[in-house]
Amino acid sequence: MAETTETGTQQQAKPQEAKPQGNREGNREGRGSREGRGAPHGREGGGRGDRGEDRRPGGDRGDRPRFDGPPDMDIEKLISDPLYLDNQAHGVVSRMRDMDSGTKSQLRRLYNAVRRAVRAPENERQQQFVMLRARLAYTIARHSLRSLDSLEKLLLQVTRKNTALGYERFRDLFEAIVAYNE
């Protein structure tokens, strides 16, 4: 049995006894009911985070702003302008509070690694910062700290530049981030 729609196309009729099922994302169309069905995988909210907000890209985050990505930091400005360094530190901490649930101890551990890398002998310093970048990337991925992506990019610039002043300014920036996050 076929029905004709307003546009003149024909569609197959659906059986009346089949109830529409919601999709995995929580039944966006408003059809069907969640009553009588358990939450997937034993969690409430169907694919949502522990606090009930939607963690999918483009999902509903309530009053939280959506960030397309961290702004890039300029290593030359960071070295030459202390106010730029301070503003960037404030920006990272602000993004952390808006986006992530990173702990102060995670930041302090990374900061201590930065301090050790800066104190390394000059011939080993670049290698220490390369490994620090790998550690930072792991921490970002492991703990979903997307707000620290800009630090990872900056750390790549600092490592490529390979100057003592660049390493010290990166340490200063990290120190300011830890301080403002307290």
C-alpha positions as CSV (number, residue, x, y, z in Angstrom):
1,M,0.0,0.0,0.0
2,A,1.5,3.3,-1.1
3,E,0.6,6.9,0.0
4,T,1.1,10.0,-2.0
5,T,2.6,13.0,-0.3
6,E,2.0,16.7,-1.0
7,T,5.0,16.8,-3.4
8,G,3.5,13.9,-5.4
9,T,6.0,11.2,-4.5
10,Q,5.0,7.9,-3.3
11,Q,6.1,6.3,0.0
12,Q,5.6,2.9,1.4
13,A,3.3,2.8,4.4
14,K,4.8,1.8,7.7
15,P,3.1,-0.9,9.8
16,Q,1.0,0.6,12.5
17,E,2.2,-1.8,15.3
18,A,5.9,-0.8,15.0
19,K,6.7,2.0,17.5
20,P,9.4,4.5,16.4
21,Q,12.6,3.9,18.3
22,G,14.9,6.8,19.4
23,N,18.4,7.0,18.0
24,R,21.4,6.4,20.3
25,E,22.0,10.1,20.8
26,G,18.9,10.5,22.9
27,N,16.0,10.6,20.4
28,R,16.4,14.1,19.0
29,E,13.2,14.1,17.0
30,G,11.0,13.7,20.1
31,R,9.4,10.5,18.9
32,G,9.1,7.4,21.1
33,S,9.7,7.2,24.8
34,R,12.6,6.3,27.1
35,E,10.1,4.8,29.6
36,G,10.7,1.1,30.0
37,R,14.1,1.2,28.5
38,G,17.3,1.2,30.5
39,A,20.0,3.7,29.9
40,P,22.7,2.4,27.6
41,H,25.7,0.8,29.3
42,G,24.3,1.4,32.7
43,R,24.7,5.2,32.5
44,E,22.0,7.8,32.8
45,G,21.7,10.3,30.0
46,G,22.6,8.1,27.0
47,G,26.1,9.0,25.8
48,R,26.5,12.0,28.1
49,G,29.2,12.8,30.6
50,D,29.2,12.3,34.3
51,R,27.6,15.8,34.9
52,G,24.8,15.3,32.4
53,E,26.2,17.6,29.7
54,D,26.5,16.4,26.1
55,R,30.2,15.7,25.3
56,R,29.7,15.2,21.5
57,P,31.0,17.9,19.1
58,G,28.3,20.5,18.6
59,G,26.3,19.1,21.4
60,D,24.2,21.1,23.9
61,R,26.5,22.4,26.6
62,G,24.0,24.7,28.3
63,D,25.6,28.0,29.2
64,R,29.1,26.9,28.5
65,P,30.7,28.6,25.5
66,R,31.9,26.5,22.6
67,F,35.5,26.8,21.6
68,D,36.7,26.0,18.1
69,G,40.3,25.7,19.3
70,P,42.9,27.5,21.3
71,P,44.4,30.6,19.8
72,D,48.0,30.2,18.7
73,M,50.7,31.9,20.8
74,D,53.5,33.8,19.2
75,I,56.9,32.8,20.7
76,E,58.6,36.0,19.7
77,K,55.9,38.1,21.5
78,L,56.1,35.8,24.5
79,I,59.8,36.4,24.7
80,S,59.7,40.1,24.3
81,D,56.4,41.2,25.9
82,P,55.8,40.3,29.6
83,L,52.2,41.6,29.4
84,Y,51.5,39.2,26.4
85,L,52.8,36.3,28.5
86,D,50.5,37.3,31.4
87,N,47.5,37.7,29.1
88,Q,48.2,34.3,27.5
89,A,48.4,32.7,31.0
90,H,45.1,34.2,31.9
91,G,43.5,33.0,28.7
92,V,44.7,29.4,29.2
93,V,43.4,29.3,32.8
94,S,40.1,30.8,31.6
95,R,39.7,28.1,28.9
96,M,40.6,25.4,31.5
97,R,37.8,26.5,33.8
98,D,35.4,26.7,30.9
99,M,36.4,23.5,29.0
100,D,38.2,21.0,31.2
101,S,38.3,19.4,34.6
102,G,42.0,19.4,34.9
103,T,43.4,19.2,38.4
104,K,45.9,21.5,40.0
105,S,48.2,18.5,40.7
106,Q,48.3,17.6,37.0
107,L,49.4,21.1,36.2
108,R,52.0,21.2,39.0
109,R,53.5,17.8,37.8
110,L,53.8,19.2,34.3
111,Y,55.3,22.5,35.7
112,N,57.9,20.5,37.7
113,A,58.9,18.7,34.5
114,V,59.3,22.0,32.7
115,R,61.5,23.3,35.5
116,R,63.7,20.2,35.3
117,A,64.0,20.5,31.6
118,V,65.1,24.2,31.8
119,R,67.7,23.2,34.4
120,A,69.1,20.4,32.1
121,P,72.6,20.9,30.6
122,E,72.5,22.9,27.4
123,N,73.4,20.0,25.2
124,E,70.4,17.9,26.6
125,R,67.9,20.7,27.0
126,Q,66.3,20.3,23.5
127,Q,65.9,16.6,24.0
128,Q,64.3,17.2,27.4
129,F,61.8,19.6,25.9
130,V,61.0,17.1,23.1
131,M,60.1,14.5,25.7
132,L,58.2,17.1,27.7
133,R,56.1,17.8,24.6
134,A,55.3,14.1,24.4
135,R,54.4,14.0,28.0
136,L,52.2,17.0,27.6
137,A,50.4,15.5,24.6
138,Y,49.8,12.3,26.6
139,T,48.4,14.2,29.5
140,I,46.1,16.3,27.2
141,A,44.8,13.1,25.6
142,R,44.5,11.0,28.7
143,H,42.6,13.6,30.8
144,S,40.8,15.5,27.9
145,L,42.6,18.8,28.7
146,R,41.8,20.4,25.3
147,S,42.5,23.8,26.8
148,L,46.2,23.0,26.9
149,D,46.5,22.4,23.2
150,S,47.9,25.9,22.7
151,L,50.7,25.0,25.2
152,E,51.6,22.0,23.2
153,K,51.8,24.1,20.0
154,L,53.9,26.7,21.8
155,L,56.2,24.0,23.2
156,L,56.9,22.8,19.6
157,Q,57.8,26.4,18.6
158,V,60.1,26.7,21.6
159,T,61.8,23.4,20.9
160,R,62.4,24.3,17.3
161,K,63.8,27.7,18.2
162,N,66.1,26.1,20.8
163,T,67.1,29.2,22.8
164,A,67.7,29.4,26.5
165,L,65.5,32.5,26.6
166,G,62.6,30.7,24.8
167,Y,62.8,27.9,27.3
168,E,62.8,30.3,30.3
169,R,59.8,32.2,28.9
170,F,57.9,29.0,28.5
171,R,58.7,28.1,32.1
172,D,57.5,31.6,33.1
173,L,54.2,31.1,31.2
174,F,53.7,27.7,32.8
175,E,54.4,29.2,36.3
176,A,51.9,31.9,35.7
177,I,49.3,29.4,34.6
178,V,49.8,27.3,37.7
179,A,49.6,30.5,39.9
180,Y,46.4,31.8,38.2
181,N,44.8,28.3,38.5
182,E,45.1,28.3,42.3
